[in-house]
Amino acid sequence: MAKCEKILIAGFSGAGKTSLVRALEACAPDGWERFDDLDQLILQEAGQGSAQLADLIEAIGWERFRVLERQQFESWLKEEGRGVLALGGGTLSPLLWELYRRGSRLRFVHLDVPFEVAWNRLLMDLETPRPMLARGPVELEKIYHERRRVFQEIPTTLDGKLPPEDLALRLWGSVES
């Protein structure tokens, strides 16, 4: 099997993807150079002066945001070197699955939490207002279950209720150096 070059972390909003990326960076083996969060890359690239992702989405709308998300993701994938990326909720696509199935050097990880845990984390995150909260708990839970069907196809699942540091050590232990 080809050496893993990119680790892509998927999960619902509030699953702890950004925290896991930070934990992975803190204990990364040699040769792993990039540790990014797709939402932050979008905000840096196309933020139009927006301080928060919610502000950008309000300014441009969800449809345009999904286009930017896809463009930024494709650009990141083309970059040389080994890296870890926390994906946005709308990133997973048939093209991405095709890349994986063709034996690419991508490693997908699903950071899984129950809806109630994700919802409570979103409510408690006062530092970074989440755009998904505006949709309310009923619509958000519907989206959660729709995406969960896609996430369950990901071969590696980690329990997002565990400390990110523990998950990082477990993940690095399973990745080829």
DOROKE-613445 format. One line per 10 residues: number of its first residue (from 1); their letters; for each residue y, z, x negated of N, C-alpha, C, O, CB. Coordinates in steps of 0.02 Angstrom, whole numbers, plus 50000, padded with zeros to 5 digits. Each point is the difference from the previous one (the first is absolute). Glycine has a CB too. Layout:
BEGIN
NUM	A	Y,Z,X,Y,Z,X,Y,Z,X,Y,Z,X,Y,Z,X; ...
***
This chain:
BEGIN
1	MAKCEKILIA	49940,50000,49958,50060,50000,50042,50062,50000,49956,50001,50031,49947,49937,50030,50145; 50114,49904,49930,50062,49995,49962,50035,50067,49998,49996,50040,50046,50015,49840,49987; 50024,50131,49912,50038,50062,49992,50056,50002,50053,50034,49951,50012,49940,50051,49864; 50035,50056,50154,50052,50010,50050,50069,49995,49967,50013,50033,49950,49909,50041,50119; 50121,49885,49960,50068,49993,49973,50053,50026,50047,50055,50019,49978,49905,49883,49960; 50025,50100,50126,50050,50023,50048,49964,50045,50051,49946,49983,50025,50126,49912,49960; 49958,50161,50030,49975,50045,50052,50051,49998,50056,50059,50013,49989,49879,50062,49928; 50038,49910,50143,50043,49995,50059,49981,50057,50047,49942,50005,50022,50070,49869,49966; 50036,50167,50028,49988,50058,50043,50028,49986,50069,50060,49990,50009,49943,50088,49892; 49952,49922,50147,50019,49988,50070,49989,50064,50040,49960,50043,49981,50010,49835,50010
11	GFSGAGKTSL	50066,50127,50062,49993,50058,50044,50058,50001,50048,50051,49966,49990,49887,50099,49922; 50055,49973,50140,50052,50004,50050,50061,50036,49972,49995,50037,49951,49919,49962,50141; 50143,49989,49938,50061,50035,49981,49988,50076,50005,49977,50024,50052,50096,49878,49988; 49942,50134,49907,49989,50072,50000,49933,50020,49970,49983,50059,49999,50089,49948,50100; 49889,49944,49878,49934,50015,49971,50006,50033,49931,49954,50035,49979,49998,49869,50086; 50103,50084,49901,50009,50028,49933,49993,49949,49944,49984,50018,49943,49974,50088,50102; 50054,49830,49971,49991,49946,49951,50048,50009,49940,49979,49994,49943,49984,49929,50149; 50099,50091,49921,50049,50008,49946,49984,50060,49957,50006,49996,49939,50081,49951,50133; 49892,50107,49958,49980,50060,49962,49940,49984,49957,49996,50024,49943,50048,50051,50148; 49909,49886,49935,49941,49982,49960,50020,49956,49940,49974,50009,49945,49954,49999,50158
21	VRALEACAPD	50118,49945,49908,50023,49958,49944,50031,50043,49946,49987,49989,49940,50033,49915,50140; 50021,50144,49939,50031,50044,49951,49947,50040,49961,50005,50008,49940,50098,50001,50133; 49847,50016,49964,49946,50039,49967,49959,49955,49953,49980,50022,49946,50015,50054,50155; 49993,49862,49920,49963,49953,49957,50039,49986,49936,49972,49995,49945,49975,49953,50156; 50118,50045,49905,50042,49987,49942,49999,50059,49951,49999,49991,49939,50075,49935,50131; 49925,50134,49957,50002,50061,49958,49938,50008,49957,50004,50032,49947,50066,50021,50140; 49874,49918,49933,49939,50008,49961,49966,49934,49984,49939,49996,49992,50046,50116,50061; 50055,49835,49942,49974,49932,49990,49969,49991,49932,50026,50024,49950,50059,49934,50128; 49858,50006,49920,49972,49981,49935,50045,49949,49966,50041,49967,50033,49842,50057,50010; 50108,49968,49893,50038,49950,49962,49990,49931,50031,49945,49983,50024,50044,50086,49871
31	GWERFDDLDQ	50063,49892,50104,49996,49931,50024,50024,49990,50071,50009,49943,50021,49897,50043,49903; 50106,50067,50112,50027,49994,50068,50075,50009,49996,50025,50053,49980,49867,49992,50073; 50145,49901,49965,50071,49998,49985,50046,50008,50060,50055,50026,49994,49914,49902,49914; 50008,50050,50150,50045,49999,50059,49974,50046,50054,49940,50001,50014,50095,49882,49959; 50010,50154,50057,49984,50044,50055,50056,49994,50051,50054,50028,49991,49880,50053,49934; 50053,49881,50128,50053,49982,50046,49983,50015,50072,49942,50006,50019,50092,49907,49901; 50018,50092,50119,49995,50006,50073,50034,49938,50028,50059,49988,49987,49940,50142,50012; 49965,49832,50041,50026,49937,50025,50065,50009,50039,50046,49960,49993,49838,49997,50012; 50120,50094,50036,50061,50012,50039,50060,50010,49953,50055,49975,50014,49877,50076,50079; 50058,49986,49853,50055,50012,49953,50020,49936,49963,50059,49988,49987,49902,50130,50000
41	LILQEAGQGS	49989,49841,49996,50016,49936,49968,50042,49956,50046,50047,49967,49977,49846,50040,49957; 50090,49992,50129,50038,49960,50049,50071,50027,50005,50047,49961,50001,49847,50014,50064; 50112,50090,49939,50066,50030,50006,50043,49985,49938,50060,49986,50006,49891,50105,50065; 50019,49911,49870,50037,49983,49939,50021,49927,49998,50055,49983,49979,49882,50106,49961; 50017,49867,50081,50012,49928,49996,50046,49974,50055,50045,49960,49986,49843,50030,49963; 50101,50033,50112,50035,49970,50057,50036,50052,50042,50017,49987,50058,49899,49923,49943; 50097,50148,49971,50027,50055,50039,50069,49989,50030,50019,50036,50046,49916,50034,49882; 50102,49882,50047,50066,49983,50027,50043,50063,50007,50037,50007,50048,49913,49896,50013; 50046,50141,49890,50040,50061,50001,49970,50056,50042,50031,50052,50008,50067,49876,49974; 49844,50061,50047,49968,50051,50041,49971,50054,49955,49968,49986,49949,50005,49929,50140
51	AQLADLIEAI	50040,50148,49929,49974,50055,49962,49928,50016,50019,49962,50027,49960,50154,50019,50030; 49865,49939,50072,49934,50015,50025,49968,49937,50029,50035,49955,50022,50000,50164,50002; 49899,49879,49976,49964,49944,50028,50016,49992,50075,50006,49944,50025,49902,50073,49890; 50099,50039,50119,50016,49998,50072,50066,49962,50012,50006,49963,50048,49933,50146,49969; 50110,49901,49938,50064,49966,50007,49992,49924,49990,50029,49960,50037,50030,50143,49922; 49901,49878,49992,49988,49929,49988,49965,49968,50060,50021,49946,50022,49972,50077,49854; 49956,50009,50149,49964,49972,50058,50045,49995,50061,49997,49951,50037,49896,50097,49918; 50149,50001,50055,50048,49997,50056,50048,49941,49991,50019,49968,50049,49972,50157,49966; 50029,49863,49923,50048,49945,49987,49968,49931,50007,50033,49954,50024,50028,50123,49899; 49876,49915,50055,49971,49933,49999,49945,49989,50052,49981,49943,50014,50046,50054,49866
61	GWERFRVLER	49946,50057,50148,49946,49995,50049,49931,50000,49968,49993,49984,49941,50085,49953,50133; 49873,50080,49966,49931,50006,49975,49972,49932,49977,49966,49997,49949,50016,50099,50128; 50034,49851,49959,49971,49935,49982,50023,49978,49930,49960,49980,49959,50037,49988,50163; 50067,50037,49865,50027,49981,49934,49974,50048,49947,49985,49979,49944,50118,49974,50110; 49891,50111,49963,49973,50048,49952,49929,49981,49980,49983,50005,49941,50090,50085,50109; 49886,49890,49998,49930,49981,49984,49998,49939,49953,49955,49995,49958,50008,50050,50154; 50085,49910,49896,50004,49942,49954,50017,50025,49930,49968,49979,49951,50069,49945,50144; 50012,50119,49899,50018,50028,49935,49942,50038,49969,49988,49997,49940,50132,50010,50097; 49845,50029,50004,49942,50039,49978,49948,49954,49969,49973,50014,49946,50049,50073,50143; 49963,49860,49945,49950,49952,49976,50023,49968,49935,49960,49994,49953,50004,49984,50165
71	QQFESWLKEE	50099,50001,49879,50026,49968,49939,49998,50048,49940,49979,49980,49945,50095,49948,50127; 49947,50133,49939,50000,50049,49945,49929,50016,49977,49988,50008,49941,50119,50041,50104; 49847,49955,50003,49931,50013,49984,49970,49944,49958,49967,50012,49949,50022,50055,50157; 50022,49871,49915,49973,49942,49963,50029,49997,49930,49965,49983,49952,50021,49955,50155; 50077,50078,49886,50032,50001,49935,49969,50054,49956,49986,49987,49941,50121,49972,50110; 49881,50100,49976,49970,50054,49962,49929,49981,49976,49982,50014,49943,50086,50069,50124; 49894,49885,49976,49931,49980,49982,49999,49952,49941,49954,50001,49960,50013,50016,50159; 50085,49941,49876,50002,49950,49946,50021,50029,49933,49990,49968,49948,50038,49948,50138; 49999,50144,49914,50023,50030,49938,49940,50015,49955,49947,50018,50023,50152,50032,50036; 49912,49941,49876,49949,50015,49951,49991,50075,49993,50045,50039,50016,49982,49854,49922
81	GRGVLALGGG	49916,50126,50038,49987,50071,49985,49966,50036,50057,49995,49975,50056,50104,50023,49871; 49878,50062,50057,49965,50041,50048,50049,50044,50037,50047,50027,49971,49850,49972,49957; 50092,50007,50138,50046,50039,50039,49970,50027,50064,49947,49979,50022,50143,49953,49930; 49946,50115,50077,49982,50032,50063,50058,49989,50048,50058,50009,49983,49868,50079,49959; 50057,49893,50120,50051,49988,50050,49981,50032,50066,49945,49989,50026,50085,49903,49918; 50016,50148,50083,49993,50026,50068,50025,49946,50047,50058,49979,49997,49956,50143,49966; 49942,49855,50081,50016,49946,50046,50037,50024,50062,49993,50058,50020,49907,49881,49939; 50139,50016,50070,50031,50014,50064,49949,49984,50055,49950,49966,49989,50165,50008,49965; 49898,50052,50105,49954,49993,50055,49984,49929,50021,49945,49987,50024,50097,50120,50013; 50004,49847,49955,49989,49932,50022,49977,49953,49945,49999,49939,50009,50086,50081,50076
91	TLSPLLWELY	49896,50007,49858,49983,49959,49942,49931,49968,50005,49991,49942,49980,50082,50131,49953; 49879,49963,50094,49932,49974,50002,49997,49937,50042,50028,49997,50056,49926,50119,49930; 50013,49833,49987,49998,49935,50033,49935,49965,49984,49964,50020,49954,50162,49972,50042; 49858,49955,50041,49940,49962,49983,50001,49972,49929,49948,49998,49967,50043,49972,50153; 50067,50009,49855,50005,49975,49931,49980,50053,49950,49963,49987,49953,50128,49935,50083; 49933,50138,49974,49984,50055,49956,49925,50014,49999,49971,50012,49947,50143,50036,50073; 49855,49952,50038,49928,50011,50004,49962,49944,49965,49949,50012,49969,50067,50050,50139; 50009,49877,49898,49967,49944,49967,50003,50009,49924,49950,49987,49965,50081,49937,50132; 50025,50097,49877,50006,50013,49928,49948,50052,49979,49967,49991,49949,50156,49982,50055; 49870,50079,50035,49953,50052,49983,49928,49974,50001,49961,50014,49955,50119,50071,50092
101	RRGSRLRFVH	49904,49879,50004,49931,49975,50009,49981,49949,49946,49941,49992,49985,50070,50028,50137; 50038,49947,49848,49986,49951,49947,49989,50033,49933,49994,49966,49949,50074,49951,50113; 49929,50149,49937,49985,50035,49938,50060,50009,49956,49994,50005,49939,49894,49949,50067; 50171,50049,50024,50060,50010,49960,49998,50069,49967,49954,50040,50014,50112,49884,50063; 49980,50090,49882,50002,50063,49964,50041,50052,50037,50031,50044,49970,49957,49893,49923; 50012,50058,50173,50035,50048,50042,49952,50054,50023,49941,49987,50014,50139,49923,50024; 49945,50151,49965,49960,50055,50027,50040,50028,50058,50057,50024,49992,49888,50004,49896; 50025,49970,50171,50032,50027,50060,49979,50072,50011,49941,50017,49991,50064,49868,50059; 50042,50156,49969,49986,50070,50015,50034,50016,50067,50059,49985,50010,49932,50047,49866; 49970,49997,50169,50028,50022,50064,50011,50075,49996,49953,50038,49991,49989,49869,50073
111	LDVPFEVAWN	50120,50114,49942,50017,50071,50003,50000,50019,50073,50046,49982,50038,50023,50015,49853; 49881,50040,50130,49987,50012,50070,50022,50070,50021,49983,50050,49967,49921,49871,50027; 50133,50083,50061,50015,50064,50032,49996,49990,50075,50012,49944,50025,50063,50092,49879; 49909,50017,50133,50002,49994,50073,50072,49987,50024,50047,50018,49965,49853,50060,50044; 50107,49892,50049,50066,49985,50026,50045,50062,50002,50058,49996,49982,49892,49911,50085; 50022,50149,49955,50040,50061,50008,50030,50022,49933,50057,50024,49998,49870,50011,50099; 50035,49958,49850,50025,50018,49933,50057,49953,49980,50052,50022,49976,49833,50023,49992; 50104,49890,50041,50053,49951,49983,50063,50014,50041,50055,50000,49973,49857,49914,49999; 50080,50097,50093,50057,50012,50044,50039,50062,49977,50061,49998,49996,49877,49949,50099; 50027,50107,49890,50033,50062,49979,50035,49990,49933,50055,50027,49989,49861,50040,50073
121	RLLMDLETPR	50054,49896,49892,50033,49987,49936,50063,49959,50010,50051,50012,49968,49839,49993,49975; 50107,49946,50102,50059,49959,50013,50056,50043,50029,50058,49991,49982,49869,49909,50037; 50057,50145,50026,50050,50044,50030,50031,50048,49949,50059,50016,50004,49879,49976,50104; 50021,50030,49845,50024,50049,49950,50039,49969,49943,50036,50035,49964,49866,50035,50065; 50092,49865,49961,50033,49967,49944,50073,49987,50016,50019,49944,50019,49872,50003,49948; 50150,50104,50024,50071,49994,50015,50038,49962,49945,50054,49973,50012,49939,50134,50052; 49977,49892,49876,50032,49967,49943,50000,49924,50008,50048,49967,49981,49916,50128,49947; 49983,49878,50101,49993,49928,50007,49985,49984,50073,49941,49997,50019,50019,49991,49862; 50091,50001,50161,49987,49983,50070,49955,49938,50005,50013,49950,49966,50098,50101,50067; 49839,49952,50008,49952,49946,50007,50016,49956,50060,50008,50025,50055,49905,50047,49891
131	PMLARGPVEL	50093,49862,50043,50016,49954,50054,49950,50001,50057,50017,49989,50057,50039,49939,49858; 49881,50086,50069,49948,50000,50051,50010,50055,50052,49977,49993,50057,49944,49960,49858; 50114,50101,50067,50010,50055,50047,50037,49978,50063,49989,50028,50054,50011,50050,49849; 50044,49873,50090,50039,49977,50057,49956,49972,50055,50021,49996,50058,50074,49980,49864; 49845,50004,50061,49955,49971,50050,49968,50053,50044,49973,49984,50053,50005,49924,49868; 50024,50155,50059,49973,50054,50039,49925,50009,49989,49966,49955,49977,50123,50024,50107; 49885,50081,49935,49931,50015,49984,49948,49957,50037,49948,49985,49971,50091,50130,50008; 49975,49865,50082,49950,49961,50038,49992,49931,49968,49943,49979,49988,50087,50084,50117; 50025,49902,49883,49995,49934,49969,49974,50005,49929,49961,49957,49978,50134,50003,50094; 49926,50090,49892,49978,50008,49931,49924,50013,49996,49967,49974,49955,50147,50071,50016
141	EKIYHERRRV	49860,49994,50075,49928,50012,50000,49962,49936,50016,49945,49988,49973,50075,50131,50062; 50007,49839,50008,49968,49936,50015,49998,49957,49937,49949,49970,49984,50092,50036,50136; 50015,49991,49843,50002,49961,49938,49951,50029,49949,49966,49963,49965,50156,50008,50057; 49875,50096,49975,49953,50033,49955,49929,49976,50012,49964,49982,49952,50112,50119,50045; 49903,49899,50065,49931,49980,50015,49988,49925,49988,49945,49981,49980,50050,50110,50105; 50055,49867,49926,49993,49929,49984,49991,49990,49925,49956,49962,49979,50115,50008,50121; 49970,50063,49861,49996,49992,49927,49937,50033,49972,49972,49978,49950,50152,50019,50045; 49854,50056,50037,49941,50035,49976,49939,49954,49998,49958,50005,49955,50088,50102,50092; 49949,49848,50001,49945,49952,50000,50001,49957,49936,49948,49984,49972,50054,50014,50154; 50058,49983,49852,50007,49961,49939,49986,50044,49939,49964,49980,49954,50121,49945,50102
151	FQEIPTTLDG	49943,50136,49944,49992,50045,49943,49926,50016,49989,49979,50010,49943,50134,50038,50080; 49848,49956,50030,49930,50018,49993,49959,49947,49964,49943,50013,49980,50068,50053,50124; 50017,49875,49886,49966,49948,49961,50009,50009,49925,49966,49969,49960,50050,49953,50136; 50030,50122,49885,50014,50012,49930,49942,50040,49970,49980,50052,50028,50146,49946,49993; 49847,49979,49923,49940,50031,49972,50007,50071,49974,49951,50037,50000,50017,49849,49972; 50091,50135,50006,50009,50067,49974,50047,50038,50047,50056,49978,50013,49926,49982,49868; 49995,50097,50143,50040,50042,50043,50007,50069,49968,49952,50029,49977,50010,49908,50126; 50100,50088,49896,50014,50067,49975,50028,50041,50057,50035,49974,50044,49986,49983,49839; 49964,50107,50117,50023,50046,50052,50071,50021,49984,50012,50039,49953,49871,50002,50068; 50165,49934,50016,50070,50013,49988,50022,50071,50015,50058,50017,49989,49960,49866,50037
161	KLPPEDLALR	49937,50159,49998,50016,50071,50011,49992,50040,49935,50025,50056,49995,49939,49934,50126; 50001,49981,49830,49990,50034,49936,50062,49992,49956,50040,49955,50010,49836,50025,49997; 50133,50065,49945,50058,49995,49955,50000,49934,49962,49947,49978,49975,50054,50147,50013; 50057,49842,50006,50004,49935,49965,49974,50003,49929,49971,49952,49976,50126,50021,50095; 49913,50084,49895,49977,50006,49931,49923,49996,49996,49973,49969,49954,50128,50102,50019; 49865,49960,50074,49927,49996,50003,49977,49929,50014,49953,49975,49969,50042,50145,50070; 50039,49847,50007,49982,49931,50017,50011,49954,49941,49961,49954,49988,50070,50068,50132; 50024,49989,49843,50015,49958,49941,49944,50006,49949,49977,49949,49973,50146,50065,50047; 49856,50046,49965,49946,50009,49951,49936,49967,50024,49964,49969,49960,50089,50138,50003; 49932,49900,50100,49940,49969,50028,50004,49924,49995,49951,49967,49981,50035,50130,50098
171	LWGSVES	50072,49875,49938,50007,49927,49998,49996,49974,49929,49965,49951,49987,50106,50054,50116; 49964,50027,49850,49997,49976,49931,49929,50005,49973,49979,49958,49960,50140,50079,50022; 49844,50013,50040,49931,50007,49978,49955,49944,50024,49947,49988,49971,50071,50132,50028; 50003,49845,50054,49958,49947,50027,50024,49930,49981,49968,49950,50018,50006,50126,50076; 50081,49920,49869,50028,49935,49980,49977,49984,49929,50002,50044,49956,50099,49971,50119; 49878,49924,49914,49981,49979,49932,50061,50000,49955,50053,49977,50019,49853,49952,50027; 50085,50096,49894,50056,50002,49952,50010,49933,49967,50045,49993,49958,49932,50127,50022
***
